[in-house]
Amino acid sequence: MNASTFAQSTPESGPLANAARFNNPLSKPIRQLASRLPPRPICDTLVEAFFRERDWVFGLPESWFKTSCAQMWTYLNLRCVCAGGSPPSPLRQGQCERCARDINPHWLLLLFSVLMLAPRRLIGTAADDYFRAAMETRKLIEDVAISSPGYSCAPTQNIAHGVALSSIAASLYGC
């Protein structure tokens, strides 16, 4: 299974499946939560420290996790190139790669949970911020499940991925 299955919502697994994402009210909260991530160098340092010093308790697959992080950062660095953007594009709003997908909120929950468990000497009081972001992401996941019947009816394999990510995250932030 490739990392993008987890880090990025696909048309079948995304919370905004079968909807115009640029107009969907759930797209904005996902992007707002993603904006609360630390800059990539800091995030990479915290993730590295988590795996070096804390993961022995949890057993997350390091290579999968880091690959998923890299794919997420690649996505976050994309810029919208839809009509009206700069430079102009023949694509209609919502058709470019940046607009057509969102980050999987289950992945964000897991990432925030890992960040909050980075060693205290590196993270300090930011652990509380990451915990709050994890809880807000969990609330968003619940809101998505309630408000998007298509998401709840996604193929079973995709639902299982989301449940697995959320369950792993719960075990992390429950510590």
C-alpha positions as CSV (number, residue, x, y, z in Angstrom):
1,M,0.0,0.0,0.0
2,N,1.5,3.4,-0.9
3,A,1.8,6.3,1.4
4,S,-0.4,8.6,-0.6
5,T,-3.4,6.4,0.4
6,F,-2.9,7.7,3.9
7,A,-1.6,11.2,3.5
8,Q,-3.8,12.5,0.8
9,S,-7.5,11.9,0.2
10,T,-8.3,10.3,-3.0
11,P,-11.6,10.9,-4.9
12,E,-12.9,7.8,-3.3
13,S,-11.6,8.3,0.3
14,G,-11.6,12.0,0.7
15,P,-14.0,13.8,3.0
16,L,-15.1,15.9,0.1
17,A,-15.7,13.1,-2.4
18,N,-18.1,13.9,-5.3
19,A,-18.2,17.6,-4.4
20,A,-16.6,20.6,-5.8
21,R,-13.8,21.0,-3.3
22,F,-13.2,24.7,-3.8
23,N,-16.8,25.4,-2.8
24,N,-17.1,22.7,-0.1
25,P,-17.3,24.2,3.4
26,L,-15.2,21.4,4.8
27,S,-12.2,22.1,2.6
28,K,-11.4,25.3,4.3
29,P,-11.2,23.8,7.9
30,I,-8.9,21.0,6.6
31,R,-6.6,23.6,5.1
32,Q,-6.7,25.8,8.2
33,L,-5.7,22.8,10.3
34,A,-2.8,22.0,7.9
35,S,-1.7,25.7,8.3
36,R,-1.1,25.0,12.0
37,L,1.7,22.6,11.2
38,P,5.1,23.9,12.0
39,P,7.4,24.8,9.0
40,R,8.8,21.7,7.3
41,P,12.3,21.8,8.9
42,I,10.8,22.0,12.4
43,C,8.2,19.3,11.6
44,D,11.0,17.0,10.2
45,T,13.1,17.5,13.3
46,L,10.2,16.7,15.6
47,V,9.2,13.6,13.6
48,E,12.8,12.4,13.5
49,A,13.1,12.9,17.3
50,F,9.8,11.1,17.9
51,F,11.0,8.1,15.9
52,R,14.5,8.1,17.5
53,E,13.2,8.5,21.1
54,R,9.5,7.7,21.4
55,D,8.4,5.3,18.7
56,W,9.7,2.2,20.4
57,V,6.6,2.4,22.5
58,F,4.2,2.7,19.6
59,G,5.9,0.9,16.6
60,L,4.7,3.2,13.8
61,P,6.4,2.2,10.5
62,E,9.0,5.0,10.2
63,S,9.6,4.8,6.4
64,W,5.9,4.8,5.6
65,F,5.3,7.8,8.0
66,K,8.2,9.8,6.6
67,T,7.2,9.1,3.0
68,S,3.7,10.2,3.8
69,C,5.1,13.4,5.3
70,A,7.1,14.1,2.2
71,Q,4.1,13.6,0.0
72,M,2.0,15.9,2.2
73,W,4.7,18.7,2.0
74,T,4.8,18.2,-1.8
75,Y,1.0,18.7,-1.9
76,L,1.1,21.7,0.5
77,N,3.7,23.4,-1.8
78,L,1.5,23.2,-4.8
79,R,-0.1,26.5,-5.9
80,C,-3.5,26.8,-7.5
81,V,-3.2,27.4,-11.2
82,C,-6.9,27.6,-12.0
83,A,-8.5,30.4,-14.1
84,G,-8.1,33.7,-12.4
85,G,-4.8,32.6,-10.9
86,S,-1.4,33.8,-11.9
87,P,-0.3,32.9,-14.4
88,P,-3.6,32.4,-16.2
89,S,-4.7,28.9,-16.9
90,P,-7.3,27.2,-19.1
91,L,-8.4,25.2,-16.1
92,R,-11.7,26.1,-14.4
93,Q,-11.7,26.7,-10.7
94,G,-11.3,23.5,-8.8
95,Q,-9.7,21.5,-11.6
96,C,-6.0,22.0,-10.9
97,E,-4.1,19.5,-8.8
98,R,-4.1,21.7,-5.7
99,C,-7.8,22.3,-5.8
100,A,-8.8,18.7,-6.8
101,R,-7.6,17.1,-3.5
102,D,-7.3,17.8,0.2
103,I,-5.2,16.3,2.9
104,N,-6.8,13.4,4.6
105,P,-8.0,14.6,8.0
106,H,-7.2,11.2,9.5
107,W,-3.6,11.7,8.4
108,L,-3.5,15.2,10.0
109,L,-4.8,13.7,13.3
110,L,-2.0,11.2,13.3
111,L,0.6,13.8,12.4
112,F,-0.5,16.2,15.1
113,S,-0.5,13.3,17.6
114,V,3.1,12.4,16.6
115,L,4.2,16.0,16.9
116,M,2.8,16.5,20.4
117,L,4.8,13.4,21.5
118,A,8.1,14.7,20.3
119,P,10.7,15.0,23.1
120,R,9.8,17.9,25.5
121,R,13.2,19.4,25.2
122,L,12.5,20.1,21.5
123,I,8.9,20.9,21.6
124,G,8.3,22.7,24.9
125,T,4.8,24.2,25.3
126,A,4.0,23.6,21.6
127,A,2.9,20.1,22.6
128,D,-0.3,21.7,24.0
129,D,-0.9,23.4,20.7
130,Y,-0.5,20.2,18.8
131,F,-2.8,18.4,21.2
132,R,-5.5,21.0,20.6
133,A,-4.9,20.8,16.8
134,A,-5.3,17.0,17.1
135,M,-8.6,17.4,19.0
136,E,-9.9,19.9,16.5
137,T,-9.0,17.5,13.7
138,R,-10.8,14.7,15.4
139,K,-13.9,16.9,15.7
140,L,-13.6,17.8,12.0
141,I,-13.5,14.1,11.2
142,E,-16.7,13.6,13.1
143,D,-18.3,16.6,11.4
144,V,-17.3,15.2,8.0
145,A,-18.7,11.8,8.8
146,I,-22.0,13.3,9.9
147,S,-22.4,15.9,7.1
148,S,-21.0,13.9,4.1
149,P,-23.0,10.7,3.6
150,G,-20.8,9.9,0.5
151,Y,-17.7,9.9,2.8
152,S,-19.4,7.4,5.2
153,C,-20.3,5.2,2.2
154,A,-16.8,5.2,0.7
155,P,-15.4,1.9,-0.3
156,T,-14.8,-0.3,2.8
157,Q,-11.0,-0.3,2.3
158,N,-10.8,3.5,2.4
159,I,-13.0,3.7,5.5
160,A,-10.7,1.1,7.2
161,H,-7.7,3.3,6.4
162,G,-9.2,6.3,8.0
163,V,-10.4,4.3,11.1
164,A,-6.9,2.8,11.4
165,L,-5.2,6.2,11.3
166,S,-7.6,7.7,13.8
167,S,-7.2,4.7,16.1
168,I,-3.4,4.9,16.0
169,A,-3.6,8.6,16.7
170,A,-6.0,8.0,19.6
171,S,-3.4,5.6,21.2
172,L,-0.8,8.3,20.8
173,Y,-2.7,11.3,22.3
174,G,-4.1,9.0,25.0
175,C,-0.6,8.7,26.5
